[in-house]
Amino acid sequence: MIRTKWVLTVYLTLLSSFVFAQEDRLVLISPHWEGIRIEFERAFRDHYQKTFNRSIRLQWIDVGGTLAVLRFLRTSFAKNPKGIGIDLVWGGGMDPYLQLKREGILQPLRIAPKVLRSLPTTASGVPLYDRDGFWYASALSGFGILYNKRLLQLLKARPPLVWEDLADGALSGWVEVPDPRRSGSAHMMCEIILQAYGWEKGWQVLTALFANSKRVTAGSEDVVTDVSTGEVACGPSIDFYAWAKIAEVGKETLGFVYPKGLTVINPDGIGCLKGAPHLVPARAFVEFVLSEKGQRLWMLPMGHRDGPKQFTLARMSILPQLYEKLGDDSVITVNPFQFRPGLRYDGKKGETRMDILNSLLGALLVTNHRELRQAWSALLKRGLSGPQAAKILCRVPLSEKEALERAPSWATDRRTATALETKWTAEARERYRHIKG
């Protein structure tokens, strides 16, 4: 009898050990850079162990930038409409989440009422979560211009203050811009410029900006690196890349500015994918990211007791109280809840025309960048100013109304989209070559 009880006790102990030794799992797809993944995974695993008395393994799916993530999700869900084995999509701004909700790729994720009550509804007039629970803002980002102070002094050029300054012919070849078809933040900056200046003037500013640029980079980080090393003098940048580089290089070398009245503060979303296989860990991760403990990781410097261990992330929190609580400990010097952007961003418009805008940007400004640069240089040599040259170069094949009318079917009717992209590319190339002479 005693032996039977002993065997049973050992068996139950081993079974319990086996059960509790099993790791829970969470699968995420994200365009976030390595530092964000490492810091949040480390902190969340520790939080999860303490909360649930279980370990968890995070699997990150990396397919590239925001727009590559969108393409991957659309293609994967077209083949497997009920689910693709991924729980969460995280990062890339706000517009992609509006698209994914509309296309039925996200599912609602109801977080604890206590967590939801702690979230403000808006920042700078922009919503911070979907009222149906399809997405939540995990951080806030602003868009502006990074510049190299020392290089501008050598060039005897003034620091750029607004988007149009990046199109100054005096800086030709000293500007750099990321590819908006590959970088979500680069696309957002193009959309901001169009909404800030209007469709016609906005395209002229974009045309001059790309024409003035030495090259079009694969990602937004490349622009920041090249400005910091003096490869170029300035370029559009998302604020957290700029702040992190300024912290590394020094304020005496680099500067960053938000174009007054011409930019916005934008949420960076997180959402649950349809058919998510690990809903409990997914909900726990979202709640952790939105919590004060998770939000401190954005704002505190590397090595701080409550901050990240290896990387300074330098992003704005969604929790207003943290700005006063952290005070001088924070690496963030801007409070987005006191920020006056001066531009009322239309998220619905941005989300609707995201795909067709990328096609236009690619055909007119990226694929033909070399020819655009040559035509721009020829016009400047003839004594034309930047705005004059931009008016000659800029020929958008669609009005804003026509673009919005075509936009809803652009991602699905690829035959028509591809044919028009090819036509626009050929027409733009011919025009630039003709102008060059």
C-alpha positions as MATLAB code, in Angstrom:
seq = 'MIRTKWVLTVYLTLLSSFVFAQEDRLVLISPHWEGIRIEFERAFRDHYQKTFNRSIRLQWIDVGGTLAVLRFLRTSFAKNPKGIGIDLVWGGGMDPYLQLKREGILQPLRIAPKVLRSLPTTASGVPLYDRDGFWYASALSGFGILYNKRLLQLLKARPPLVWEDLADGALSGWVEVPDPRRSGSAHMMCEIILQAYGWEKGWQVLTALFANSKRVTAGSEDVVTDVSTGEVACGPSIDFYAWAKIAEVGKETLGFVYPKGLTVINPDGIGCLKGAPHLVPARAFVEFVLSEKGQRLWMLPMGHRDGPKQFTLARMSILPQLYEKLGDDSVITVNPFQFRPGLRYDGKKGETRMDILNSLLGALLVTNHRELRQAWSALLKRGLSGPQAAKILCRVPLSEKEALERAPSWATDRRTATALETKWTAEARERYRHIKG';
ca = [
       0.000    0.000    0.000;
       2.817    2.380    0.964;
       4.715    1.483   -2.220;
       1.580    2.098   -4.313;
       1.133    5.558   -2.765;
       4.820    6.334   -3.333;
       4.601    5.327   -7.003;
       1.441    7.379   -7.427;
       3.086   10.408   -5.767;
       6.155   10.146   -7.998;
       3.964    9.765  -11.083;
       1.869   12.818  -10.221;
       4.995   14.842   -9.436;
       6.582   13.920  -12.751;
       3.345   14.624  -14.617;
       3.008   18.004  -12.902;
       6.626   18.843  -13.707;
       6.075   17.858  -17.336;
       2.926   19.972  -17.647;
       4.419   23.064  -16.040;
       7.660   22.664  -17.966;
       5.813   23.087  -21.224;
       6.254   26.529  -22.738;
       3.311   28.542  -23.916;
       3.761   30.059  -27.349;
       3.066   33.355  -29.075;
       3.633   34.072  -32.760;
       4.026   37.659  -33.952;
       4.669   39.302  -37.308;
       6.254   42.720  -37.131;
       8.302   45.267  -39.069;
       9.877   46.413  -35.788;
      13.646   46.464  -35.592;
      15.583   43.981  -33.497;
      15.971   46.215  -30.444;
      12.223   46.502  -29.871;
      11.738   42.767  -30.251;
      14.551   41.875  -27.863;
      13.550   44.338  -25.141;
       9.823   43.569  -25.151;
      10.366   39.809  -25.382;
      12.725   39.818  -22.406;
      10.400   41.937  -20.272;
       7.229   40.086  -21.302;
       8.671   36.630  -20.644;
       9.563   37.720  -17.130;
       6.100   39.272  -16.658;
       4.359   36.175  -18.022;
       6.289   33.834  -15.715;
       5.365   35.909  -12.670;
       1.723   36.322  -13.737;
       0.889   32.807  -14.965;
       3.664   30.747  -13.385;
       4.470   29.456  -16.852;
       7.207   30.158  -19.345;
       6.481   31.388  -22.857;
       8.335   31.362  -26.151;
       7.887   34.174  -28.656;
       8.313   33.450  -32.344;
       8.880   36.459  -34.601;
       7.969   36.342  -38.273;
      10.144   38.789  -40.222;
       9.201   39.424  -43.855;
      10.513   42.990  -44.098;
       8.905   46.416  -43.681;
       5.298   47.384  -43.117;
       4.200   47.059  -46.723;
       5.891   43.669  -47.049;
       3.957   42.578  -43.947;
       0.697   43.721  -45.558;
       1.449   41.789  -48.751;
       2.369   38.675  -46.763;
      -0.824   38.786  -44.693;
      -3.063   39.324  -47.706;
      -1.458   36.509  -49.663;
      -1.485   34.126  -46.691;
      -5.113   34.796  -45.744;
      -6.183   34.427  -49.377;
      -4.903   30.841  -49.158;
      -6.033   30.189  -45.559;
      -9.019   32.441  -44.756;
      -9.625   30.971  -41.296;
      -6.154   31.661  -39.952;
      -2.445   31.447  -40.746;
      -0.992   30.363  -37.403;
       0.093   33.885  -36.390;
      -1.377   35.621  -33.356;
      -0.442   39.289  -33.484;
       0.663   41.913  -35.969;
       2.602   44.741  -34.338;
       3.980   48.007  -35.705;
       3.726   49.952  -38.925;
       1.611   52.951  -37.937;
      -2.175   53.179  -37.948;
      -3.301   53.073  -41.599;
      -2.407   49.377  -42.108;
      -4.696   48.395  -39.225;
      -7.619   50.248  -40.750;
      -6.994   48.314  -43.951;
      -6.614   44.953  -42.206;
      -9.831   45.499  -40.255;
     -11.720   46.429  -43.416;
     -10.377   43.358  -45.229;
     -11.414   40.994  -42.416;
      -7.876   39.970  -41.487;
      -8.061   41.190  -37.878;
     -10.337   39.929  -35.126;
     -11.429   41.818  -31.985;
      -9.286   41.335  -28.891;
     -11.006   42.477  -25.720;
      -8.490   43.590  -23.108;
      -9.130   43.876  -19.376;
     -11.418   46.824  -18.469;
      -8.769   48.107  -16.050;
      -6.225   48.348  -18.852;
      -8.702   49.946  -21.261;
      -9.728   52.572  -18.685;
      -6.097   53.663  -18.361;
      -5.863   54.532  -22.070;
      -6.699   58.005  -23.390;
      -9.059   57.950  -26.361;
      -6.995   60.328  -28.512;
      -3.642   62.091  -28.840;
      -3.370   65.261  -30.956;
      -6.869   64.495  -32.224;
      -5.957   60.996  -33.463;
      -7.725   57.909  -31.972;
      -5.560   55.591  -29.859;
      -7.630   52.439  -30.134;
     -10.425   50.894  -32.145;
     -13.664   50.956  -30.207;
     -14.461   47.430  -31.408;
     -11.102   46.117  -30.159;
      -9.539   45.406  -33.553;
      -6.376   47.409  -32.827;
      -4.671   49.439  -30.113;
      -1.951   52.071  -30.239;
       1.216   50.708  -28.637;
       3.339   53.860  -29.003;
       3.236   57.270  -30.684;
       5.462   58.602  -33.448;
       5.997   61.959  -35.093;
       7.434   62.754  -38.500;
      10.001   65.404  -39.283;
      13.441   66.215  -40.677;
      16.851   65.072  -39.413;
      19.820   67.222  -40.394;
      23.585   67.318  -39.913;
      24.453   70.680  -38.359;
      28.150   70.560  -39.139;
      27.695   69.559  -42.761;
      25.112   72.293  -43.340;
      27.578   74.822  -41.941;
      30.201   73.629  -44.408;
      27.657   73.902  -47.223;
      26.637   77.351  -45.935;
      23.024   76.208  -45.937;
      20.387   76.894  -43.308;
      18.748   74.007  -41.417;
      15.521   72.761  -43.069;
      12.406   73.662  -41.114;
       9.579   72.510  -43.429;
       9.188   69.806  -46.073;
       9.736   72.268  -48.924;
      13.218   73.057  -47.584;
      14.289   69.538  -48.547;
      13.540   70.506  -52.158;
      15.879   73.516  -52.155;
      18.034   73.251  -55.269;
      21.045   74.389  -53.219;
      20.899   71.018  -51.448;
      20.707   68.962  -54.640;
      22.467   65.672  -53.994;
      22.717   66.334  -50.256;
      19.245   64.976  -49.421;
      18.154   61.364  -49.046;
      14.705   59.794  -48.938;
      13.488   56.243  -48.101;
      11.411   54.154  -50.489;
       7.721   54.637  -49.534;
       6.825   51.305  -51.151;
       9.001   49.453  -48.643;
       8.927   51.633  -45.530;
       5.676   52.336  -43.712;
       7.076   55.482  -42.092;
       8.303   56.764  -45.479;
       4.859   56.172  -46.977;
       3.282   57.995  -44.050;
       5.528   61.007  -44.619;
       4.479   61.154  -48.267;
       0.821   60.977  -47.251;
       1.361   63.725  -44.674;
       2.924   65.978  -47.316;
      -0.037   65.418  -49.651;
      -2.541   66.193  -46.924;
      -0.556   69.174  -45.619;
      -0.153   70.913  -48.985;
      -3.072   69.469  -50.953;
      -2.904   67.033  -53.862;
      -1.477   69.349  -56.550;
       1.036   71.298  -54.447;
       1.864   68.184  -52.415;
       2.916   66.276  -55.530;
       5.133   69.175  -56.577;
       6.838   69.106  -53.170;
       7.265   65.328  -53.362;
       8.620   65.499  -56.915;
      11.179   68.129  -55.947;
      12.111   66.240  -52.776;
      12.809   63.004  -54.642;
      14.543   64.859  -57.469;
      16.790   66.619  -54.960;
      17.721   63.330  -53.282;
      21.028   61.630  -53.851;
      19.349   58.230  -53.725;
      16.239   56.401  -52.577;
      17.151   54.069  -49.713;
      15.614   50.709  -48.856;
      14.632   51.738  -45.337;
      14.171   54.758  -43.075;
      17.134   53.740  -40.904;
      19.490   54.185  -43.863;
      18.624   57.877  -44.125;
      19.346   58.402  -40.422;
      22.694   56.621  -40.690;
      23.765   58.546  -43.783;
      22.817   61.913  -42.270;
      24.764   61.097  -39.101;
      27.918   60.121  -41.028;
      27.764   63.132  -43.352;
      27.008   61.111  -46.470;
      24.083   63.507  -46.914;
      23.023   66.631  -45.053;
      19.363   65.955  -44.303;
      16.331   63.780  -44.921;
      12.822   62.979  -43.691;
      12.781   60.800  -40.587;
      10.457   59.306  -38.036;
      11.251   60.868  -34.672;
      12.375   57.823  -32.696;
      15.063   56.922  -35.243;
      16.244   60.533  -35.104;
      16.243   60.764  -31.294;
      18.118   57.486  -30.899;
      20.807   58.644  -33.342;
      21.053   62.078  -31.704;
      21.522   60.364  -28.328;
      24.317   58.297  -29.877;
      26.099   60.993  -31.899;
      25.328   64.156  -29.952;
      23.175   67.288  -30.236;
      26.150   69.314  -31.449;
      26.208   67.207  -34.641;
      22.566   66.420  -35.405;
      19.259   68.255  -35.200;
      15.650   67.196  -35.655;
      12.608   69.355  -36.374;
       8.865   68.811  -36.756;
       7.668   70.954  -39.713;
       5.393   73.435  -37.954;
       1.769   73.003  -38.934;
       2.698   70.374  -41.533;
       3.000   67.112  -39.618;
       1.160   64.823  -37.199;
       1.597   62.494  -34.272;
       0.626   58.992  -35.368;
      -0.209   55.818  -33.363;
       1.796   52.647  -33.932;
      -0.695   49.808  -33.766;
      -0.958   46.265  -32.500;
      -3.790   43.897  -33.424;
      -4.905   40.276  -33.238;
      -5.094   38.301  -36.477;
      -8.140   36.237  -37.376;
      -7.841   32.645  -36.223;
      -5.043   33.417  -33.752;
      -4.083   30.060  -32.186;
      -2.805   31.434  -28.844;
      -5.405   33.910  -27.640;
      -4.532   33.935  -23.928;
      -0.845   34.786  -24.492;
      -1.856   37.241  -27.234;
      -4.159   39.120  -24.862;
      -1.499   39.040  -22.136;
       1.111   40.501  -24.498;
      -1.146   43.324  -25.687;
      -2.077   44.193  -22.109;
       1.595   44.182  -21.112;
       2.584   46.469  -23.999;
      -0.191   48.900  -23.021;
       0.652   48.783  -19.305;
       2.821   51.320  -17.511;
       5.522   48.697  -17.087;
       5.596   48.023  -20.808;
       5.352   51.703  -21.768;
       8.403   52.569  -19.642;
      10.513   50.538  -22.043;
       9.849   53.113  -24.760;
      10.869   56.172  -22.778;
      13.679   55.184  -20.422;
      17.328   54.910  -21.475;
      19.191   51.661  -21.792;
      20.425   50.452  -18.393;
      17.769   52.219  -16.314;
      16.341   50.008  -13.564;
      12.868   50.013  -15.140;
      14.015   50.473  -18.733;
      15.484   48.451  -21.574;
      18.704   46.506  -20.997;
      20.474   46.589  -24.371;
      18.799   49.200  -26.588;
      17.409   52.687  -26.052;
      14.079   52.642  -27.911;
      13.231   56.370  -27.650;
       9.538   56.317  -28.475;
       6.615   58.321  -27.112;
       4.285   56.569  -24.692;
       0.505   56.399  -25.043;
       0.119   57.047  -21.285;
      -0.025   60.792  -20.474;
       0.946   60.330  -16.822;
       4.340   58.858  -17.693;
       5.689   62.135  -19.043;
       5.488   63.741  -15.613;
       6.325   60.579  -13.677;
       9.560   59.857  -15.530;
      10.654   63.462  -15.742;
      14.340   63.902  -16.530;
      14.865   60.138  -16.560;
      13.032   59.963  -19.886;
      14.898   60.251  -23.187;
      11.747   61.758  -24.729;
      11.583   65.556  -24.640;
       8.240   65.986  -26.462;
       4.860   65.396  -24.847;
       2.458   64.376  -27.662;
      -0.521   65.217  -25.461;
       0.619   68.853  -25.498;
       1.760   68.797  -29.123;
      -0.077   71.097  -31.552;
       0.493   69.615  -35.000;
      -1.658   72.128  -36.896;
      -2.629   69.460  -39.429;
      -5.806   67.427  -39.096;
      -4.806   64.092  -40.580;
      -7.508   62.138  -42.426;
      -6.778   58.532  -41.520;
      -9.637   57.203  -43.651;
      -8.250   58.897  -46.746;
      -4.724   57.688  -46.019;
      -5.842   54.111  -45.478;
      -8.091   54.031  -48.571;
      -5.466   55.189  -51.058;
      -2.417   53.506  -49.522;
      -1.875   50.990  -52.334;
      -2.581   53.248  -55.293;
      -0.425   55.980  -53.786;
       2.492   53.556  -53.574;
       1.997   52.709  -57.233;
       2.055   56.402  -58.176;
       5.108   57.114  -56.033;
       6.910   54.132  -57.499;
       6.117   54.938  -61.126;
       6.777   58.681  -60.979;
       9.533   59.074  -58.406;
      11.279   55.815  -57.457;
      11.600   53.545  -60.502;
      12.584   56.548  -62.617;
      14.700   58.214  -59.954;
      17.858   58.402  -62.058;
      16.031   60.038  -64.973;
      14.195   62.344  -62.555;
      17.510   63.444  -61.025;
      19.021   64.136  -64.438;
      16.035   66.215  -65.554;
      16.072   68.138  -62.262;
      19.784   68.913  -62.616;
      19.240   70.125  -66.190;
      16.466   72.504  -65.099;
      18.515   73.887  -62.210;
      21.451   74.508  -64.566;
      19.100   76.557  -66.752;
      18.586   78.873  -63.796;
      15.163   77.679  -62.685;
      14.282   77.662  -59.002;
      13.215   74.486  -57.237;
       9.488   75.325  -57.339;
       9.710   76.260  -61.033;
      11.510   73.024  -61.861;
       9.004   70.996  -59.823;
       6.064   72.428  -61.787;
       7.669   71.345  -65.058;
       8.597   67.857  -63.807;
       5.394   67.051  -61.942;
       2.646   65.438  -64.005;
       0.348   63.267  -61.896;
      -1.823   61.034  -64.132;
      -4.783   61.049  -61.714;
      -6.639   63.723  -59.824;
      -7.167   63.144  -56.126;
     -10.807   62.260  -56.787;
      -9.848   59.731  -59.490;
      -7.219   58.170  -57.227;
      -9.734   57.728  -54.411;
     -12.287   56.217  -56.821;
      -9.788   53.636  -58.095;
      -8.251   52.945  -54.687;
     -10.672   50.327  -53.231;
      -9.976   47.775  -55.991;
      -6.282   48.511  -56.428;
      -4.998   45.675  -54.230;
      -7.354   43.074  -55.700;
      -7.493   43.983  -59.393;
      -3.786   43.538  -59.966;
      -4.087   43.187  -63.745;
      -5.436   46.715  -64.108;
      -3.083   48.085  -61.459;
      -0.003   46.546  -63.077;
      -0.976   47.782  -66.530;
      -1.469   51.341  -65.301;
       1.771   51.293  -63.271;
       3.649   50.219  -66.391;
       2.003   52.980  -68.430;
       2.733   55.665  -65.826;
       6.346   54.535  -65.482;
       6.950   54.688  -69.236;
       5.295   58.099  -69.573;
       7.285   59.577  -66.694;
      10.566   58.196  -68.037;
       9.898   59.680  -71.460;
       8.988   63.061  -69.982;
      12.126   63.244  -67.827;
      14.362   62.267  -70.743;
      12.720   64.868  -72.946;
      13.234   67.585  -70.310;
      16.856   66.567  -69.859;
      17.382   67.003  -73.615;
];
